[in-house]
Amino acid sequence: MEKLKVGIIGCGGIANGKHMPSIKKVANLEMVAFCDIIEERAIKAAKDYGTPDAKVYTDYRELLKDESINSVRVLTPNRLHAQISIDAMRAGKHVLCEKPMAATYEDAKRMLEVQKETGMVLTVGYQHKFDPDVMYAKEEAKKNAFGEMYFAKGNVIRRRGVPTWGVFTSKAEQGGGSLIDIGTHVLDIVLYLMDNYKPKFVVGTTYDKLKGQKESANPFGPWDPDNYDVEEAAFGYVVMENGATIILETSWALNTTDVCGVRYMVCGSEGGADNYGGKFKINGVNNNRQFIHTPDLAPGGVAFYDSKESSPTVLEQIAFTNAILGKGELVTKPEAAAVVTQILEGIYISAETGKPYYFQD
């Protein structure tokens, strides 16, 4: 089997925790180049995951000169996503960029323009689309099992869980805090299930009430208030052009016991779905009786991909690879990922101005 050669740009936490272990499990992929501004990290990544002759770089532009590389993974702070992805596409590389697509909607639109200009495959790392429950719900939505979906909620709530490593608490590097970091995932899910990417306006609020506390009980260690200029909690009320409503709630730190990982609910005219309580459920009415259906989502069910692997992060890599090879369509299309960034930006603008933000396009 001819293997596609992959370049890794950014060898930090998301590379080691998600992408490189997942790529290693895909038979027709091999990692041949690693880049990080901290050379030791790139060297270690090459040793742990690379081919015997893998190359190491501290400047991604040098990596992009390697014509043998088919695709790259852009795994850097958010502010760098757009420019590196653009440079990679112009260098003839397909791109899987970690979420969010970009720190600003303007940058996301630039990425779309270059993708159309070059014809390269561009996708964004929203791996929760490959969670078994989300895939099941999407198949039901395609059958119109929920009817017209007009209300959705997305939550990711941590009581304490501020990432104190890297540059997560830097607005200049990341563009924001909990909203752009983890809230982006649930927003992506509900837009995907509703198949609705036309926002009309949003009302948003953000808070940083806890960042000055010296005894934070944060499991990732205490944060530095002097290097913490992003929100710890954010809330958005989004109205779509067709009248549908989405409520978004997210926090790194919030004094609540109602904590959750990626939690969502979609409601339609014929039925709905949610994963509340840690269990995926579909609800509706049949034979004049209300029902709640809890499907068995154990591996071995519907074969969404020709793979024995059920890990969402591996399925994400397979889907991207299949799109490159012309064997399937992208699951996360860049146009959809750009709308996620557009709505996130709208929430931030509304929070800053204290007014509803109306989308222009």
C-alpha positions in Angstrom: 0.0 0.0 0.0 1.4 3.4 -1.0 1.4 5.6 2.1 0.5 9.3 2.1 3.2 11.4 3.7 2.1 13.7 6.5 3.8 16.8 8.0 3.0 17.9 11.6 3.2 21.6 12.3 3.0 22.2 16.0 4.1 19.3 18.3 2.5 20.4 21.6 -0.4 19.0 23.6 -3.1 18.6 20.9 -0.5 16.9 18.6 0.6 14.4 21.2 -2.8 13.9 22.8 -5.0 13.6 19.7 -3.5 13.8 16.2 -0.2 11.9 16.2 -1.5 8.8 18.1 -4.5 8.7 15.7 -2.5 9.1 12.5 -0.3 6.3 13.7 -3.3 4.0 13.6 -4.2 4.7 10.0 -2.5 2.2 7.8 -1.9 4.4 4.7 -0.5 7.4 6.6 3.1 8.0 7.7 4.5 11.0 9.5 7.7 12.1 7.8 8.2 15.7 9.0 7.7 17.5 12.3 7.9 21.2 13.0 7.8 23.2 16.3 9.4 26.5 17.4 10.8 24.5 20.3 13.1 22.1 18.5 13.2 19.5 21.3 9.4 18.9 21.0 9.8 18.3 17.3 12.7 15.9 17.9 10.7 14.0 20.5 7.7 13.8 18.2 9.8 12.5 15.3 11.3 9.8 17.6 7.9 8.7 19.0 5.8 8.8 15.8 7.9 9.4 12.7 9.5 7.3 10.1 13.1 6.4 10.7 14.2 9.2 8.3 11.7 11.8 9.6 12.9 15.3 9.3 12.7 18.0 12.0 12.1 21.7 11.4 11.7 24.9 13.5 10.3 26.9 10.5 7.1 25.5 9.0 7.9 27.2 5.6 10.9 24.9 5.3 8.7 21.9 5.9 6.3 23.0 3.2 9.2 22.9 0.6 9.2 19.1 0.8 7.3 18.1 -2.3 6.8 14.5 -1.1 4.5 15.6 1.7 0.8 15.2 0.7 -0.9 16.8 3.7 -0.2 18.6 6.9 -1.8 19.0 10.3 -1.9 22.6 11.6 -1.7 22.2 15.4 -0.6 25.7 16.5 -2.2 28.5 18.6 -5.3 29.8 17.0 -3.9 33.0 15.6 -1.5 31.0 13.4 -4.2 28.7 11.9 -5.1 30.8 8.9 -1.7 31.9 7.7 -0.1 28.4 8.0 -3.0 26.7 6.4 -3.0 29.2 3.5 0.8 28.8 3.0 0.3 25.0 3.1 -2.4 25.0 0.5 -0.4 27.3 -1.8 2.5 24.8 -1.4 0.3 22.0 -2.7 -0.6 20.4 0.7 -4.0 19.2 1.9 -4.7 20.6 5.3 -6.4 19.4 8.5 -6.4 22.4 10.8 -7.2 21.9 14.5 -10.3 23.7 15.7 -11.3 26.5 15.6 -10.8 27.1 11.9 -9.3 30.6 12.7 -9.2 33.2 15.5 -11.4 35.6 13.4 -14.0 35.2 10.7 -12.0 37.3 8.4 -9.2 34.8 8.6 -11.6 31.9 8.0 -12.8 33.6 4.9 -9.3 34.0 3.6 -8.8 30.3 4.1 -11.9 29.5 2.1 -10.7 31.8 -0.7 -7.4 30.0 -0.9 -9.0 26.6 -0.8 -11.1 27.5 -3.8 -8.1 29.0 -5.5 -5.9 26.0 -5.0 -8.4 23.1 -5.0 -6.6 21.5 -2.0 -8.7 19.6 0.6 -9.2 21.7 3.7 -11.0 20.5 6.9 -11.1 21.4 10.6 -10.6 19.2 13.6 -14.1 18.8 15.0 -13.8 15.2 16.0 -17.0 15.0 17.9 -18.9 14.7 14.6 -17.5 11.1 14.7 -18.8 10.3 18.2 -21.2 7.3 17.8 -24.2 9.2 19.1 -23.6 12.2 16.8 -23.2 10.0 13.8 -26.4 8.1 14.7 -28.4 11.4 15.2 -27.1 12.7 11.9 -28.3 9.6 10.1 -31.7 10.1 11.7 -31.7 13.8 10.7 -31.0 12.8 7.1 -34.2 10.7 7.2 -36.1 13.7 8.5 -36.9 11.8 11.6 -36.9 15.0 13.7 -38.8 17.1 11.2 -38.0 20.8 11.2 -35.4 21.4 13.8 -36.0 24.8 15.4 -34.4 24.6 18.9 -31.0 23.4 20.2 -28.8 23.7 23.2 -25.1 23.1 23.5 -23.2 23.0 26.8 -19.6 22.3 27.9 -19.4 23.3 31.6 -16.4 22.8 33.8 -16.6 23.8 37.5 -12.8 24.2 37.4 -10.8 23.2 34.3 -8.7 26.2 33.1 -5.9 25.0 30.9 -2.9 26.7 32.5 -0.3 25.3 30.1 0.8 26.8 26.7 -1.0 30.0 25.6 -4.7 29.1 26.4 -5.2 32.2 28.6 -3.8 34.6 26.0 -6.3 36.5 23.9 -3.6 37.6 21.5 -2.6 34.0 20.8 -6.0 32.2 21.0 -8.7 34.9 20.3 -10.6 34.0 23.5 -11.1 31.5 26.3 -13.6 28.8 27.1 -15.9 29.7 24.2 -13.4 29.4 21.4 -11.6 26.5 23.1 -14.4 24.1 24.1 -17.7 25.9 23.3 -16.8 25.6 19.6 -17.3 21.8 19.8 -21.0 21.9 20.8 -21.8 24.7 18.5 -20.3 22.7 15.7 -22.4 19.7 16.7 -25.8 21.4 16.8 -25.2 23.3 13.5 -24.3 20.0 11.9 -27.3 18.1 13.2 -29.7 21.0 12.3 -27.9 21.4 8.9 -28.3 25.1 9.4 -25.5 27.5 8.7 -27.3 30.8 8.3 -27.2 32.9 11.5 -29.2 36.1 11.7 -28.2 37.6 15.0 -26.7 36.7 18.4 -26.8 38.0 22.0 -23.7 37.1 24.0 -22.2 37.6 27.4 -18.7 36.6 28.7 -17.3 36.6 32.2 -13.9 36.6 34.0 -15.0 36.9 37.6 -12.8 34.2 39.0 -9.4 34.8 37.4 -8.1 37.0 40.3 -8.6 34.2 42.9 -5.3 32.9 44.2 -6.7 29.6 45.6 -8.6 28.4 42.6 -8.7 24.6 43.2 -7.9 24.2 39.5 -6.9 20.6 38.7 -4.4 21.9 36.0 -2.7 24.0 38.6 -3.1 27.7 39.6 -3.4 30.2 36.8 -1.5 33.5 36.5 -3.9 36.5 36.6 -1.2 38.6 35.0 -1.2 36.4 31.9 -5.0 35.7 31.7 -7.0 38.1 29.6 -9.7 35.8 28.2 -13.1 34.8 29.4 -13.6 31.8 31.7 -17.4 31.6 30.9 -19.5 32.6 27.9 -23.2 32.3 27.0 -24.8 32.9 23.6 -28.4 33.1 22.3 -28.3 32.6 18.5 -31.2 33.2 16.2 -30.9 31.7 12.7 -32.4 33.2 9.5 -35.2 30.6 9.5 -36.1 31.5 13.1 -34.4 28.5 14.8 -32.8 29.2 18.1 -29.6 27.9 19.6 -28.5 28.4 23.2 -24.8 28.0 24.0 -23.3 27.7 27.5 -19.6 27.1 28.2 -17.1 27.6 31.0 -13.6 26.7 32.2 -14.5 27.9 35.6 -18.0 28.4 37.1 -19.4 27.9 40.5 -21.9 25.2 39.7 -22.3 21.5 40.3 -24.1 21.0 36.9 -20.9 20.1 35.1 -20.7 18.3 31.8 -18.5 17.5 28.8 -19.9 17.9 25.3 -23.7 18.0 25.9 -26.3 18.8 23.3 -30.0 18.7 22.5 -31.9 19.3 19.3 -35.7 19.6 19.0 -37.8 19.3 15.9 -41.4 19.2 14.8 -41.4 15.4 14.7 -38.9 14.4 17.4 -35.7 15.3 19.1 -32.4 13.9 20.4 -30.0 14.6 23.3 -27.1 13.0 25.2 -28.1 14.4 28.6 -27.2 12.2 31.6 -24.4 10.6 29.6 -26.8 8.5 27.5 -28.0 9.2 24.0 -31.7 9.3 23.5 -34.2 9.9 20.7 -37.7 11.1 21.6 -41.0 11.4 19.7 -44.5 10.3 19.5 -45.7 7.0 17.9 -49.2 5.4 17.9 -50.3 8.4 20.0 -47.8 7.5 22.7 -44.6 9.3 23.7 -41.5 7.3 23.4 -37.8 7.5 24.3 -35.5 5.3 22.3 -32.0 4.6 23.5 -30.0 2.9 20.7 -27.2 0.5 21.3 -24.1 2.4 20.1 -21.5 -0.3 20.8 -19.0 -0.9 18.1 -20.2 -3.2 15.3 -23.3 -1.2 14.4 -23.7 0.9 11.3 -20.4 0.9 9.3 -20.0 4.6 8.7 -16.5 3.9 7.5 -14.7 0.8 6.2 -12.6 0.5 9.4 -12.6 -1.6 12.5 -11.5 1.5 14.4 -14.2 3.3 16.3 -12.2 6.1 17.9 -13.6 9.5 16.7 -10.1 11.0 16.4 -9.0 8.1 14.1 -12.2 8.3 12.1 -11.5 12.0 11.6 -8.1 11.1 10.1 -9.7 8.4 7.9 -12.4 10.7 6.6 -9.8 13.4 5.7 -7.6 10.8 4.0 -10.5 9.4 2.0 -11.4 12.9 0.8 -7.9 13.4 -0.4 -8.0 10.1 -2.3 -11.4 10.8 -3.8 -13.0 8.0 -1.8 -15.5 10.0 0.2 -16.7 13.5 1.0 -15.5 15.6 3.9 -17.5 15.4 7.0 -16.4 18.8 8.3 -16.6 21.1 5.3 -14.6 24.3 5.6 -17.6 26.5 4.8 -19.4 25.0 7.8 -16.4 25.5 10.1 -16.2 29.1 9.0 -19.7 29.7 10.2 -18.8 28.3 13.6 -16.0 30.9 13.8 -18.4 33.6 12.5 -20.9 32.8 15.3 -18.2 32.6 18.0 -17.0 36.0 16.9 -20.5 37.4 17.0 -20.9 36.3 20.6 -17.7 38.0 21.5 -18.7 41.2 19.7 -22.1 41.2 21.4 -20.5 40.7 24.8 -18.1 43.6 24.2 -20.7 46.0 22.9 -23.6 45.0 25.1 -25.8 44.8 22.0 -27.2 42.1 19.8 -24.9 41.4 16.9 -26.4 41.1 13.4 -24.5 39.0 10.9 -23.9 40.7 7.5 -23.3 37.6 5.4 
